[in-house]
């Protein structure tokens, strides 16, 4: 059985790239491989910059004010990057779906298609609210801007890490103690 890279893995890849941007194209490829993609695309001089643009555009979806705006933005991203789904069996990966034309082989274009479709699958199967910035960063003075991809069973993940959750809990405790 082949696990398709669309959905959870694509969204986690995008969040990882947004949180810790690689220094070069090789870093992007290594990260994509870490999240289950085989990336063998012709190298272009501007791949690093163009993938950064893909991630910055994806962050507009993360930061959308509400579900309708998020859907509108995501639909625009998918329209620009994706094609009709097609079955493919390349590189001995097993049969799986591609959401891009066979001739769309640049790294930025493929990542744009994978990330936009993966985000759409994640949000429609898990809930439109399950992609956000870390709740710790909503507090004035807290520097966290990490993306939270909620893959929990109960759908209540608000923090990017235990560290951010603990910092917020301590802050709430101190506020209650100050009132008392």
N, C-alpha and C positions, 0 to 999 in steps of 0.2 A: 504494500500500500504506500502511496506517495502522499506525503503531507504537503498541501499546497501552501506556498509562501504568502498567499493573500490572507487577510484577516489579522488575527492577533500578532503574528510574527512581523508583518509589514508595519503595523502601527508601533510595535515595540522598537523596530529598527529606526523608524522616523524619530521617535522620542529619544532614542539613544544618540542619534546624530545631532539632534537639536540640543541635547544636554551637554554633550562633549564632542565638539566638532573636530574631526580628524585634521591633521596638518597637511595632508596631501591626498591624491587620488588613491594611492595604495592603502591608506587608512580607511577610506570609504569602502573599498573592495573588501578589505579584511573584516570590517564591521558587517557588511552585507553577508559575507560567508558565515560569520558567527551566528547570524540570525536565519541561516538555512538557505540562502540564495547562492547559486553558482553564477558568478559574474565573469563572463569571458566576452568582453566587448572591445571593439577597437578603441584605442586610446586617442582622445582628442585633447589638445592643449588646454581648452577651457572647461574640461569636465569638472574639476574641483569647484570652480566658481558657479557653474550651472547647477550642480547638485545642491550647493548652498542656497541658490535661488529656489529650488524645489522645496527645500526644507523651510525656508522663510515663507513661501506661499502656503505650505501645509500649516504653519503656525497661525495663519489667519483663520483657519478652520478651528484649531484648538481654542483660539481666543474669541470666537464668534459669540455674540451676545445671547443668542437663544437658538433653539433647535431649528427653526425655520431659516435663520440666517446661516447657520452651520450647513444645512442641507443645500442651500442656494450656492454657497461658496464651493462646497464639495462637488456639486453637479458641474460647476464651471471647470474645476480641476479635472474631473473625469472626462468631460467633453474635449478638453484640450489634449489629454494624454492617452486616452484609451480607445480601443476599437472593439469590434464584436468579439466576444469570448471565442477562443478556438482551442481545440485539443491539440496537444503536441507531445512528442516523445523524442526529446533530444538529449544528447550527452548521457545516455543511459540512466536518466533520472526516473523513468517510468512515465506513464501517461499523466498529464496534468493540464490545467488551463492556463492560457496566456490571455491577457486582456490588452494586447497590443498587436499591431500588424507585424508580420514576419520580418519586414524590412526595417522596422524601428529598432535599431540595435545600439544606439548610443546609451551610455550609462545613465546620463541625466533623464533621458526620455523613459527608459525602462523603469528606473526608480520612481519617476513621477507616476507612471501607470500603476505600478505595484502598490505604492503608498496610498494613492487616491482610492483605488478599488479596495485595498485592505482596510482603509479607514471607513469606507462606506459599509463594508461587511461587518466590521467590528461594531459600528454604531447601530446598525439595523438589527443585528442579532443580540447585542448585549444591552443597548439603550443609548439614546442620543446624548445623555448626560455623562457617559462613561469615558470622557476624554476632557481633561481640564489642566489648568496650572495647579501646582501644589498649593494647598490651602494655607500653608505657613506663610507664603509670600503675600497673602492678602492682608496681613498685619503690617501696618506702617513700620518701616525700619527693618523688616525681615527681607533678606536678599534673595530668597529662593524663587526662581522662575522656572523650575523644572516642570516638565510635562508629566502628568499622571495618566497612565493608560490603565484604567480599572478593569482588571481581569479576575477580580474576586468573585466568589459565588454569590455573595449577598449584595454586591454592587455599591459598596460604601467606602471604597478606598478614596481618601482625600489628600493623602500626603505621599510624597515621592519616596520617602524613606522613613525608617524608624527614627532616625535622628531628627528629622523635621517634626514628626508626630510628637516625640518627647519634648522638643523645644516648645511646641505649642501648648502641650499639657502643663509644662512648668509655668509658662506665661499665664495660663488661665488660673492655675493654683495661686500664683502670686497676686493676681488681680482680686481673687476672692478673699485672700488673706488681708489684703490692703483695705478692702471694704469692711471686713469684720473688725 
